[in-house]
Amino acid sequence: MVNVPPMARKIIETANDLATTGRTGASTGEIIAAAFVLDRMDFIPDGYSVVEAWDRIDDLQEIVRKIRSEYDDLVVPW
């Protein structure tokens, strides 16, 4: 993951963990961001609606967009 910003790298790693094992030790915000990267709303933690989850990651929304547009090849399935 050369030249991938550190936070994007963390979200990608979290997304790949969720996609392959269904679990991760990441923070709630990182898990929500990973769910959006994967387009898998079933990974959003209990208690959050989709809209609430998107609002929860206000600071990560641009990173999610960047991953989906520029780094999608690093996300499972490879």
C-alpha positions in Angstrom: 0.0 0.0 0.0 2.6 2.5 -1.1 1.5 6.1 -1.1 -1.8 5.3 0.6 -2.4 7.8 3.4 -2.2 6.3 6.9 -5.9 6.7 7.8 -7.0 5.3 4.4 -4.6 2.3 5.0 -6.3 1.7 8.4 -9.8 1.8 6.9 -8.7 -0.6 4.1 -7.2 -3.0 6.6 -10.4 -2.8 8.7 -12.5 -3.4 5.6 -10.4 -6.4 4.6 -10.6 -7.8 8.2 -14.4 -7.5 8.2 -14.8 -9.0 4.8 -12.6 -12.0 5.5 -13.2 -12.7 9.2 -16.3 -10.7 10.1 -14.6 -9.0 13.0 -11.9 -6.5 13.8 -10.4 -4.7 16.8 -10.8 -1.3 15.1 -12.7 1.7 16.6 -16.4 2.2 15.9 -15.7 5.0 13.5 -13.2 2.9 11.5 -15.7 0.0 11.4 -18.5 2.3 10.1 -16.1 3.7 7.5 -15.1 0.2 6.5 -18.8 -0.8 6.2 -19.3 2.1 3.7 -16.1 1.2 1.8 -17.4 -2.4 1.4 -21.0 -1.2 0.8 -22.0 -3.7 3.6 -24.4 -2.0 5.9 -24.7 -5.2 7.9 -21.3 -4.3 9.4 -22.6 -1.0 10.9 -22.7 -1.5 14.7 -26.0 -2.1 16.3 -27.9 1.0 17.3 -26.9 3.1 14.3 -29.1 3.7 11.3 -27.3 4.2 8.0 -27.8 8.0 8.2 -26.6 8.1 11.8 -23.6 6.0 10.9 -22.7 8.3 8.0 -23.0 11.3 10.2 -20.9 9.6 12.9 -17.9 9.4 10.5 -18.1 13.0 9.4 -14.3 13.3 9.6 -13.8 10.1 7.5 -16.3 10.6 4.8 -13.8 12.0 2.3 -11.4 9.1 3.0 -14.3 6.7 2.3 -14.9 8.4 -1.0 -11.2 8.4 -1.9 -10.8 4.7 -1.1 -13.8 3.9 -3.3 -12.6 5.9 -6.2 -8.8 5.5 -6.0 -7.9 2.5 -3.8 -10.8 0.1 -4.5 -8.3 -2.5 -5.9 -6.9 -2.8 -2.4 -10.2 -3.9 -0.9 -11.4 -7.5 -0.8 -12.1 -9.2 -3.1 -8.8 -8.7 -4.7 
